Amino acid sequence: MSAKTDPTQLSSFLSYVTPSPTSPWGTYLSQVDRVIPYLGHLGKWAETLKRPKRALIVDVPIEMDDGSVRHFEGFRVQHNLSRGPGKGGVRYHPDVTLEEVMALSAWMTVKCAAVNLPYGGAKGGIRVDPKQLSQKELEKMTRRYTSEIGIIIGPQRDIPAPDVNTNGQIMAG
């Protein structure tokens, strides 16, 4: 680990490796374990449901209206893409974590499959209090976040959408 590694990134990663049973990801894993007996021959896929396909942690630096530069932590998790491109919102919230985004992406997988949509589950987030940013700063944040996760999104791979504290205008950035 380099001297410049953000300790919150390390704790985010470790929460995936050893989730708390009461955390969103721990709760999701417990839910999968509880349904295994009812899955019959499909139970062999339970381990797949417990592993996100991809999790990306990104630095989102933006120039603020006052000329200073602030860094925000962003996430994009693609849980399962076997039914089609990932589909899921991007939330802006001061308490968003990798573990929460992982759980939400997994629940998107289940929701899309339950109603037979041709999408997989994905979710994203930026740890920020959007009420503390101007509209211009929010637009810069969205553009930078999109640029940072651009290597894993697109119409055939993953389609971000509005979620908590975001809307069509913010997402259009």
Residue, then its C-alpha position, 0 to 999 in steps of 0.5 A: m500500500s502506498a503512502k497516498t492510499d486513502p484509508t477509506q478505500l482500504s476499509s471499503f475493500l475489507s468490508y467486502v472481504t469480511p462483511s458485517p452481518t448487519s451491513p447491507w452486503g452482509t444482509y444480502l448474503s444472509q438472504v441468499d443463504r436463506v433461499i438456497p434450500y428452495l432453489g433446487h437444482l439452481g442452488k448450484w448458482a448461489e455462489t455466483l449470486k454472492r460475488p459481484k462481477r466487478a467493483l470499481i472505486v474511483d477518485v472524483p476530483i472537482e474544482m469548486d466554485d471558489g477555485s479549490v479542488r475537492h476529492f470525492e470517493g465514487f463507486r460503480v458495482q456491476h453485480n451480474l450481467s448474464r441477462g444483459p447490460g447492468k442497470g442501476g442508479v447512481r446515488y449521491h449521499p455522504d454515507v454511501t459505501l462500497e458495501e451498500v452499493m454492492a448490496l444494491s447492485a445485487w438487489m437490482t440483479v434480483k429485481c430485474a430477473a424477477v420481472n424478466l427484464p433483459y438487464g443485469g444488476a448494477k449500482g453506483g454512488i459518490r460519497v458527497d452531501p449534494k446539498q453542500l454543492s452548487q448546481k455547477e459543482l454537481e454537474k462537474m461531479t457527474r461529468r468527472y464520475t462518468s469519465e472515471i467509470g467510462i471504462i465499464i459503462g455504455p449501452q451494451r455494458d452498463i446503463p447508469a440512471p438517477d437514484v438518491n439525490t440525483n435526477g435527470q438534470i444532474m445525470a445529464g451533467 
